[in-house]
């Protein structure tokens, strides 16, 4: 049997993974008729039926599953290898970060970068998942955590502070309470369980029950904005809301926590000209932000 073209095998893999010829054809920029013709060609070449066709799509036959297992990982390897080159244009830069940091911290500052470097072509992505630099065409990410991600370069940008925050509507409704006696207020449980550490540092005791417990910081912050209760706000996302008057800080303390924000990138991005511009810029922005945040925290009796 003569050599089968990679194009035929690639169309087979896509159709097998999607289980739908219309979607596979769309992703391949082909008509359904053209894709069906290619699959029939492949079946003729291997002298095996690879798909069972039905009203709801296509399903692999036993022979089709064996062929998919044999060839699919080769295409995955090609995709990983090519990802290294997809974002190598020096003026193009793909940055991925978690959604809260994107909207609250990065985007409000980007105008300064664009004004100083109009030649940059920015592609901004937001995701809560860690980037796989071997697979994803991303130059760098901004991540929150302890900075211990393996196999990548990490640069510390700035730390994080937390403080109790509440909506003005809740503050007005509970105006008979002392703002420094946080334990008397209706509290919202946070994903990291930070209230125990907060009360251990500043005194008082956690409540026997929270108004509600959240496993997602965005939902927690939204509940605080709606006046549901007092949340321990992470200042990177909460401070812009405080400055806009949508939230207010209770009491006089901020507390620094171990997690911080990092610029993370693979070794292949180290000499990328666009990333070097972005890295120099974000270092300066991070330094200014950290200094302003430290000053604000010190004015409120920050605990480090």
C-alpha positions in Angstrom: 0.0 0.0 0.0 1.4 3.4 -1.0 2.0 6.1 1.6 -1.2 7.7 3.0 -1.1 11.5 3.1 -1.0 13.2 6.5 -4.0 15.4 5.4 -6.3 12.4 5.1 -5.2 11.1 8.5 -5.6 14.6 10.1 -9.2 14.9 8.7 -9.9 11.4 10.1 -8.6 12.3 13.6 -10.7 15.5 13.7 -13.9 13.8 12.6 -13.2 11.0 15.1 -12.7 13.4 18.0 -15.8 15.5 17.2 -18.1 12.7 16.1 -19.7 15.1 13.8 -18.8 15.7 10.1 -20.4 19.1 9.9 -18.3 20.5 12.8 -15.2 18.7 11.6 -15.7 20.2 8.1 -16.2 23.7 9.5 -13.0 23.5 11.5 -11.1 22.2 8.5 -12.5 24.9 6.2 -14.0 22.1 4.0 -17.5 21.3 2.8 -19.2 18.3 4.4 -19.2 16.6 1.0 -15.4 17.2 0.6 -14.7 15.8 4.1 -16.9 12.7 3.5 -15.0 12.1 0.2 -11.7 12.2 2.0 -12.8 9.8 4.7 -14.1 7.4 2.0 -10.7 7.7 0.3 -9.0 6.7 3.6 -11.3 3.8 4.1 -10.6 2.6 0.6 -6.8 2.9 1.2 -6.8 1.0 4.5 -9.6 -1.4 3.2 -11.5 -1.0 6.4 -14.7 0.7 7.5 -13.7 3.4 10.0 -17.0 5.0 10.8 -20.6 4.0 11.3 -22.8 6.8 10.0 -26.1 7.6 11.7 -28.6 10.5 12.0 -26.9 11.9 15.0 -23.3 11.9 13.6 -20.6 9.3 13.1 -19.2 6.7 15.5 -15.9 4.9 15.2 -15.9 1.2 14.3 -13.5 -1.1 16.1 -11.1 -0.7 13.3 -11.5 3.1 13.5 -10.7 3.1 17.2 -7.5 1.1 16.6 -6.4 3.6 13.9 -7.2 6.6 16.1 -5.1 5.1 18.9 -2.3 4.5 16.6 -2.1 7.9 14.9 -3.7 10.6 17.2 -0.7 11.0 19.6 1.5 11.8 16.6 -0.7 14.8 15.7 -0.7 15.9 19.3 3.1 15.8 19.2 3.1 17.9 16.1 0.7 20.4 17.6 3.0 20.7 20.7 6.1 21.2 18.6 4.4 23.9 16.4 3.1 25.8 19.5 6.6 26.9 20.0 6.6 28.8 16.7 3.1 30.1 16.6 3.7 33.1 18.8 7.3 33.9 17.8 6.5 37.1 15.8 8.5 39.6 17.9 5.8 42.3 17.9 2.9 39.8 18.7 2.4 39.0 22.3 -0.1 36.6 23.9 -0.7 37.0 27.6 -3.0 34.8 29.7 -4.2 35.7 33.2 -7.0 34.9 35.7 -10.2 36.9 35.0 -10.2 39.1 38.1 -6.6 40.3 37.6 -7.3 40.9 33.9 -10.3 43.3 34.5 -9.3 44.9 37.8 -5.6 45.3 37.5 -4.1 44.7 34.1 -6.6 46.3 31.7 -6.8 49.6 33.5 -3.0 50.0 33.1 -2.6 48.7 29.5 -3.2 52.1 27.9 0.2 53.2 29.1 1.9 50.2 27.5 0.1 50.7 24.2 0.9 54.4 24.1 4.6 53.7 24.7 4.8 50.7 22.4 2.2 51.0 19.6 4.1 48.3 17.6 3.0 45.6 20.0 0.1 43.4 19.0 -1.5 42.2 22.2 -3.6 39.1 22.5 -5.2 38.9 25.9 -6.7 35.7 27.3 -8.3 35.0 30.6 -8.6 31.6 32.2 -8.7 30.0 35.7 -6.7 27.0 34.4 -3.0 26.9 34.3 -1.5 27.2 30.9 0.3 24.3 29.3 3.1 26.1 27.5 4.0 23.0 25.5 0.5 22.9 24.0 -0.8 26.5 24.2 0.5 29.3 22.0 1.0 31.7 25.0 4.0 33.8 25.7 3.4 34.4 29.4 0.8 34.4 32.1 0.0 36.4 35.2 -0.8 34.0 38.1 -1.7 34.1 41.7 -0.3 31.7 44.2 2.9 30.7 46.0 5.1 30.9 42.9 6.1 27.2 42.9 5.0 26.2 39.4 7.5 23.6 38.0 9.3 23.9 34.6 8.7 27.6 34.1 10.3 31.0 34.9 8.6 32.9 37.6 9.1 36.6 38.6 7.4 38.0 41.7 5.4 41.1 40.9 3.5 42.1 44.1 1.9 40.7 47.2 -1.7 40.5 48.2 -3.5 42.1 51.1 -6.9 41.3 52.5 -9.4 43.5 54.4 -13.1 43.3 55.4 -15.2 45.1 52.8 -18.9 45.8 52.7 -21.4 47.6 50.4 -22.5 51.1 51.5 -26.1 49.7 51.7 -25.0 47.2 54.4 -23.0 49.9 56.2 -26.0 52.1 56.4 -28.3 49.3 57.5 -25.9 48.2 60.2 -24.8 51.7 61.2 -25.5 50.9 64.9 -22.5 48.5 64.9 -18.9 49.4 65.5 -17.0 49.1 62.3 -13.9 47.9 64.2 -15.8 45.0 65.8 -16.0 43.0 62.7 -17.2 39.9 64.5 -20.5 41.6 65.2 -21.3 42.0 61.5 -22.9 39.4 59.2 -19.9 37.7 57.6 -19.4 35.9 54.3 -17.2 32.8 54.4 -14.3 32.9 51.9 -12.7 30.1 49.8 -9.4 30.3 51.7 -10.9 30.2 55.2 -9.0 33.5 56.0 -11.3 34.6 58.7 -9.7 32.4 61.3 -6.3 33.9 60.6 -7.8 37.4 60.6 -9.3 37.0 64.1 -6.2 35.3 65.4 -4.2 38.3 64.3 -6.6 41.1 65.3 -8.6 39.6 68.1 -12.2 38.4 68.3 -13.6 35.1 67.3 -15.1 33.7 64.0 -18.8 33.4 64.0 -20.5 30.1 64.7 -22.0 30.4 61.3 -21.5 32.6 58.2 -24.4 34.2 56.3 -23.2 32.1 53.4 -20.0 30.2 52.5 -18.4 30.7 49.0 -15.9 28.6 47.1 -15.4 31.2 44.5 -13.9 34.7 45.0 -15.9 36.3 42.2 -19.1 35.1 43.7 -18.0 36.2 47.2 -17.2 39.7 46.0 -20.5 39.9 44.1 -22.4 38.9 47.3 -20.5 41.7 49.2 -21.5 44.2 46.5 -25.1 43.2 46.9 -25.0 44.0 50.6 -25.4 40.4 51.7 -22.6 40.6 54.2 -18.9 41.5 54.9 -16.3 39.7 52.9 -12.6 39.5 53.3 -11.7 41.2 50.0 -8.5 40.6 48.1 -7.3 44.1 47.4 -6.2 43.6 43.8 -9.8 43.1 42.8 -11.6 44.9 45.7 -9.6 48.1 45.9 -10.9 49.5 42.5 -14.4 48.9 43.9 -13.5 50.7 47.1 -12.1 53.7 45.1 -15.3 53.7 43.1 -17.4 53.9 46.2 -19.0 50.5 45.6 -17.4 48.9 48.6 -16.1 50.3 51.9 -13.3 48.9 54.2 -14.3 48.2 57.8 -11.9 48.9 60.6 -8.3 50.0 60.4 -6.4 46.9 59.4 -5.1 45.3 56.3 -3.4 41.9 56.4 -0.8 40.6 54.1 -1.2 37.0 53.0 1.4 34.5 51.7 0.1 34.3 48.1 1.3 36.8 45.6 1.1 37.6 41.9 3.8 36.4 39.5 4.7 36.8 35.8 5.2 33.2 34.5 6.7 32.2 31.2 8.5 29.3 29.5 12.1 29.2 28.7 11.2 29.6 25.0 9.8 33.1 25.7 12.9 34.4 27.5 14.3 36.1 24.4 11.0 37.2 22.8 11.3 40.9 22.1 7.7 41.6 22.8 7.8 39.8 26.1 10.9 41.7 27.1 9.0 45.0 26.5 6.0 43.7 28.5 8.2 42.4 31.3 10.0 45.7 31.8 6.7 47.6 31.7 4.9 45.3 34.1 7.8 45.4 36.6 7.5 49.2 36.7 3.7 49.0 37.1 4.0 46.3 39.8 6.5 48.4 41.8 4.3 51.5 41.8 1.3 49.4 42.8 3.1 47.6 45.6 4.4 50.9 47.0 0.9 52.5 46.9 -0.7 49.5 48.5 2.0 49.3 51.2 1.4 53.0 52.0 -2.4 52.5 52.2 -2.0 49.4 54.3 0.5 51.1 56.7 -2.0 54.0 57.1 -4.6 51.5 58.2 -2.3 49.6 60.6 -1.3 46.8 58.2 -0.2 43.4 59.7 2.5 41.7 57.6 
